[in-house]
Amino acid sequence: MLQAPPCNKKCTNKFSSLIQIPWRVFCKKACDADGDTWEECLEQCDEMCYKGPVLKDQQWSVYIDRAPGSASYSEDCHRACVAGCGFKFDISSAEVDKIQSSRSSKPPAEEEPADKNKST
């Protein structure tokens, strides 16, 4: 009988509850990713978890996209995927946590510069 690779076993253990099955899948996808480096694996997590709709401006198209959908699901997907990359490349949990927290924090909204020279 074949045993699961160590990375996949770690994903199964980390995401063991029934409600965590989707995140276990994304973790295992990172284990099986083609990238040969930690950085390439992280890039694949970005591609897998953060995508726009298949058909732009069609709200329903999100249902046929491969990304998880809502922003919170994408963040959960990314956390699970990064965990899998960490298992695959034997990265410390501190480094994995650093990547997970930096990606899930939303970038600040851009402010439009006020035109101070505008004449009234």
C-alpha positions in Angstrom: 0.0 0.0 0.0 1.3 3.4 -1.0 1.8 6.0 1.8 1.1 9.7 1.3 4.1 11.9 0.9 5.2 13.7 4.2 3.9 17.0 2.9 0.5 15.7 2.2 0.3 14.0 5.6 1.2 17.3 7.3 -1.6 19.0 5.4 -4.0 16.3 6.5 -3.0 16.7 10.1 -3.1 20.5 10.0 -6.6 20.6 8.3 -8.0 17.5 9.9 -11.6 18.5 10.6 -14.3 17.9 8.1 -15.1 21.6 7.6 -11.4 22.2 6.7 -11.5 19.9 3.7 -11.2 22.7 1.1 -8.2 24.2 2.9 -6.6 20.7 3.1 -7.0 20.4 -0.7 -5.3 23.8 -1.3 -2.5 22.8 1.1 -2.0 19.6 -0.7 -2.0 21.4 -4.1 1.0 23.4 -2.8 2.7 20.1 -1.9 2.2 18.9 -5.4 3.0 22.2 -7.1 5.6 22.3 -9.9 7.8 25.0 -8.5 11.3 24.1 -7.4 11.7 26.9 -4.8 9.8 28.4 -1.9 9.3 31.6 -3.9 7.8 29.7 -7.0 5.5 27.9 -4.7 4.3 31.1 -3.1 3.7 32.6 -6.6 1.6 29.5 -7.5 -0.5 30.1 -4.3 -1.1 33.7 -5.4 -2.2 32.4 -8.9 -4.4 29.7 -7.4 -6.1 31.7 -4.7 -6.5 35.2 -6.1 -8.1 35.4 -9.5 -10.6 37.6 -11.2 -13.8 36.2 -12.7 -13.4 34.2 -15.9 -15.7 36.6 -17.8 -15.1 40.2 -16.8 -18.1 42.2 -15.5 -20.2 39.0 -15.3 -21.0 38.4 -11.6 -22.1 34.8 -12.2 -18.7 33.9 -13.8 -17.1 33.6 -10.4 -18.9 30.3 -10.1 -16.9 28.8 -12.9 -13.5 30.2 -11.9 -11.0 28.0 -10.2 -10.3 30.5 -7.4 -12.3 30.1 -4.2 -14.5 33.2 -4.9 -15.0 35.7 -2.0 -12.1 37.6 -0.5 -12.3 35.7 2.8 -12.2 32.4 1.0 -9.2 33.6 -1.1 -7.4 34.5 2.1 -8.1 31.1 3.7 -7.0 29.4 0.5 -3.8 31.4 0.5 -3.1 30.6 4.1 -3.6 26.9 3.5 -1.5 26.9 0.3 1.4 28.8 2.0 1.2 26.2 4.8 1.6 23.5 2.2 4.6 25.3 0.6 6.1 25.5 4.1 5.7 21.8 4.6 7.1 21.1 1.1 10.2 23.1 1.6 10.6 22.6 5.3 10.2 26.3 6.1 9.9 27.4 9.7 6.4 28.1 11.0 7.5 31.6 11.9 8.4 32.3 8.3 5.2 30.8 7.1 3.2 32.9 9.6 5.0 36.0 8.4 4.0 35.3 4.7 0.4 34.4 5.7 -0.1 37.6 7.7 1.5 39.9 5.2 -0.7 38.6 2.3 -3.9 38.6 4.1 -3.6 42.2 5.2 -5.3 44.5 2.8 -3.2 47.1 1.0 -4.1 50.7 2.0 -6.5 52.4 -0.3 -4.9 54.8 -2.7 -5.7 58.5 -2.1 -6.1 60.9 -5.0 -3.6 63.8 -4.6 -5.4 67.0 -3.8 -4.7 69.7 -6.3 -3.6 72.6 -4.1 -2.9 74.9 -7.1 -6.5 74.6 -8.3 -8.0 78.1 -8.8 -11.5 78.7 -7.7 
